Amino acid sequence: MPSSNNNSPFAWLGLLKWSLAYSDGTRPSDEKFNPMSKEDIEFLENVMKDGIIDEGERMKEILRNLTDSLEGMLTETTNQEEKRKESLSEDDMLDLFQELRDIVEQIDYARAFMAMGGIKFLLGCATTEANVPKSIRKSALSVMATMCQNNPPVQLNLLEEGHMPQLIQLFLDYTPTADNGNVGDDSIREKLVQALSA
């Protein structure tokens, strides 16, 4: 006896058969479509232009903004007050690093960022202790770890360009030993291990 339950898998099968009988996609529909008006075309073009972000251009913009702000942190100028107004705050920079990390999670964008010189920039951020906050250095290492993750061309670039020894040395610099008297920093070493192991 058939069940009166509407969630029967056979009900879906019947719906599929009915749908295929009346429209299988191989013959044109009886409905006629009017061409789009100029206003509709312009509206659609504007939505497509304004609604889609060019990730490559966004990476360049982020790199430019971060570089300008970091240069402001590192250089001593006579107009220090004016430089501070132009540069981004630490929180804004961390937000840009987070956005950059989200972008380079896609393998192709990680390779594009590498081609822009992104690895050298990130290493520069990570290895410069003077005037660069620890949170910025950690974020740079986090982006690098994301770029290297499951991405052989980026990993190969790290090896060929000699960046692996720099990362290893940085790890050792943040390792406390009786000989060097360094205060260890596990949070930075954690990010370095992520970058090295990816």
C-alpha positions as CSV (number, residue, x, y, z in Angstrom):
1,M,0.0,0.0,0.0
2,P,1.5,3.4,-1.0
3,S,2.4,5.7,1.8
4,S,0.7,9.1,2.1
5,N,4.0,10.6,3.2
6,N,5.0,13.5,0.9
7,N,8.7,13.0,1.6
8,S,8.8,9.7,-0.3
9,P,11.8,9.5,-2.7
10,F,9.4,8.2,-5.4
11,A,7.6,11.6,-5.3
12,W,10.8,13.3,-6.4
13,L,11.3,10.7,-9.1
14,G,7.8,11.5,-10.4
15,L,8.6,15.3,-10.4
16,L,11.8,14.6,-12.3
17,K,10.0,12.6,-15.0
18,W,7.3,15.3,-15.4
19,S,10.0,18.1,-15.6
20,L,11.9,16.2,-18.3
21,A,8.8,15.5,-20.3
22,Y,7.9,19.1,-20.6
23,S,11.4,20.7,-20.8
24,D,14.5,18.7,-21.6
25,G,16.6,21.6,-22.8
26,T,17.0,20.3,-26.4
27,R,14.2,22.3,-27.9
28,P,13.6,26.0,-27.7
29,S,11.0,27.2,-25.2
30,D,7.8,28.7,-26.5
31,E,8.3,31.9,-24.6
32,K,9.8,34.7,-26.6
33,F,12.4,36.9,-25.0
34,N,12.8,40.6,-25.8
35,P,16.2,42.1,-26.2
36,M,17.5,44.0,-23.3
37,S,17.0,47.8,-23.3
38,K,20.0,50.1,-23.3
39,E,19.2,51.1,-19.7
40,D,19.1,47.4,-18.6
41,I,22.4,46.8,-20.3
42,E,24.1,49.8,-18.7
43,F,22.7,48.8,-15.3
44,L,24.0,45.3,-15.7
45,E,27.4,46.5,-16.8
46,N,27.7,48.9,-13.8
47,V,26.7,46.2,-11.4
48,M,29.4,43.9,-12.9
49,K,32.0,46.6,-12.9
50,D,31.3,47.8,-9.3
51,G,30.3,44.5,-7.8
52,I,33.4,42.5,-8.8
53,I,36.8,43.1,-7.2
54,D,39.9,42.6,-9.2
55,E,41.9,40.6,-6.7
56,G,45.2,41.3,-8.6
57,E,44.7,45.0,-8.4
58,R,43.6,44.8,-4.8
59,M,46.8,42.9,-3.9
60,K,48.9,45.7,-5.5
61,E,46.9,48.3,-3.6
62,I,47.4,46.5,-0.3
63,L,51.1,46.1,-1.0
64,R,51.4,49.8,-1.8
65,N,49.5,50.8,1.3
66,L,51.5,48.5,3.6
67,T,54.8,49.5,2.1
68,D,54.1,53.2,2.5
69,S,53.0,52.7,6.1
70,L,56.0,50.6,7.0
71,E,58.4,53.1,5.4
72,G,56.8,55.7,7.6
73,M,57.5,53.6,10.6
74,L,61.1,52.9,9.7
75,T,62.3,56.3,8.5
76,E,63.0,59.2,10.7
77,T,61.9,62.5,9.1
78,T,61.7,66.0,10.2
79,N,58.0,66.0,9.5
80,Q,57.3,63.0,11.7
81,E,53.8,64.3,12.8
82,E,52.7,64.7,9.1
83,K,54.1,61.2,8.3
84,R,52.0,59.6,11.1
85,K,48.8,61.2,9.8
86,E,49.4,59.7,6.3
87,S,50.4,56.2,7.5
88,L,47.9,53.6,8.5
89,S,47.3,52.6,12.1
90,E,48.6,49.2,13.3
91,D,45.0,47.8,13.4
92,D,44.4,49.0,9.8
93,M,47.6,47.3,8.7
94,L,46.6,44.1,10.5
95,D,43.3,44.2,8.6
96,L,45.1,44.6,5.3
97,F,47.3,41.6,6.2
98,Q,44.2,39.6,7.0
99,E,42.6,40.6,3.6
100,L,45.9,39.7,1.8
101,R,45.9,36.3,3.6
102,D,42.4,35.7,2.4
103,I,43.3,36.5,-1.2
104,V,46.5,34.4,-1.3
105,E,44.6,31.4,0.0
106,Q,43.8,30.9,-3.7
107,I,46.9,29.3,-5.2
108,D,46.9,31.4,-8.4
109,Y,46.8,34.6,-6.4
110,A,49.6,33.4,-4.1
111,R,51.7,32.8,-7.2
112,A,50.8,36.3,-8.5
113,F,51.8,37.9,-5.2
114,M,55.1,36.0,-5.3
115,A,55.7,37.4,-8.8
116,M,55.1,40.9,-7.5
117,G,57.9,40.4,-5.0
118,G,55.6,39.6,-2.1
119,I,57.8,37.1,-0.5
120,K,60.7,39.6,-0.1
121,F,58.3,42.1,1.3
122,L,56.9,39.6,3.8
123,L,60.4,38.5,4.8
124,G,61.4,42.1,5.2
125,C,58.4,42.7,7.5
126,A,59.2,39.6,9.5
127,T,62.9,40.2,10.0
128,T,62.8,44.0,10.8
129,E,62.4,44.4,14.5
130,A,63.2,48.1,14.8
131,N,60.0,50.1,14.9
132,V,57.9,47.3,13.4
133,P,55.4,45.9,16.0
134,K,55.4,42.2,16.7
135,S,51.8,41.8,15.5
136,I,52.8,43.1,12.1
137,R,55.7,40.7,11.9
138,K,53.4,37.8,12.9
139,S,50.9,38.7,10.3
140,A,53.5,38.8,7.6
141,L,54.6,35.3,8.6
142,S,51.0,34.2,8.6
143,V,50.5,35.4,5.1
144,M,53.7,33.6,4.0
145,A,52.6,30.4,5.6
146,T,49.3,30.6,3.7
147,M,51.1,31.3,0.4
148,C,53.3,28.2,0.8
149,Q,50.5,25.9,1.9
150,N,50.0,23.2,-0.8
151,N,51.7,25.5,-3.4
152,P,54.9,23.9,-4.9
153,P,55.9,26.9,-7.1
154,V,55.9,29.2,-4.0
155,Q,57.8,26.6,-2.0
156,L,60.3,26.2,-4.8
157,N,60.8,29.9,-4.9
158,L,61.6,30.0,-1.2
159,L,64.3,27.4,-1.8
160,E,65.7,28.8,-5.0
161,E,65.9,32.4,-3.7
162,G,67.5,31.3,-0.4
163,H,64.7,32.4,1.9
164,M,64.6,29.1,3.8
165,P,67.9,29.8,5.7
166,Q,66.5,33.2,6.6
167,L,63.4,31.7,8.1
168,I,65.4,29.1,10.0
169,Q,67.8,31.8,11.3
170,L,64.8,33.9,12.4
171,F,63.4,30.8,14.2
172,L,66.8,30.4,16.0
173,D,66.9,34.1,16.8
174,Y,63.6,33.8,18.7
175,T,64.7,30.6,20.5
176,P,65.9,31.2,24.0
177,T,69.2,29.6,24.9
178,A,71.8,30.0,27.6
179,D,74.3,31.2,25.0
180,N,72.4,34.0,23.3
181,G,70.3,35.3,26.2
182,N,67.4,35.9,23.9
183,V,63.9,36.0,25.3
184,G,62.0,33.4,23.4
185,D,58.9,34.3,21.6
186,D,56.7,31.3,21.0
187,S,54.1,33.1,19.0
188,I,56.6,34.2,16.3
189,R,58.3,30.8,16.3
190,E,54.8,29.2,15.8
191,K,54.3,31.3,12.6
192,L,57.8,30.4,11.4
193,V,57.1,26.7,11.9
194,Q,53.9,27.1,9.9
195,A,55.8,28.8,7.1
196,L,58.6,26.3,7.1
197,S,56.4,23.2,7.3
198,A,54.0,24.3,4.5
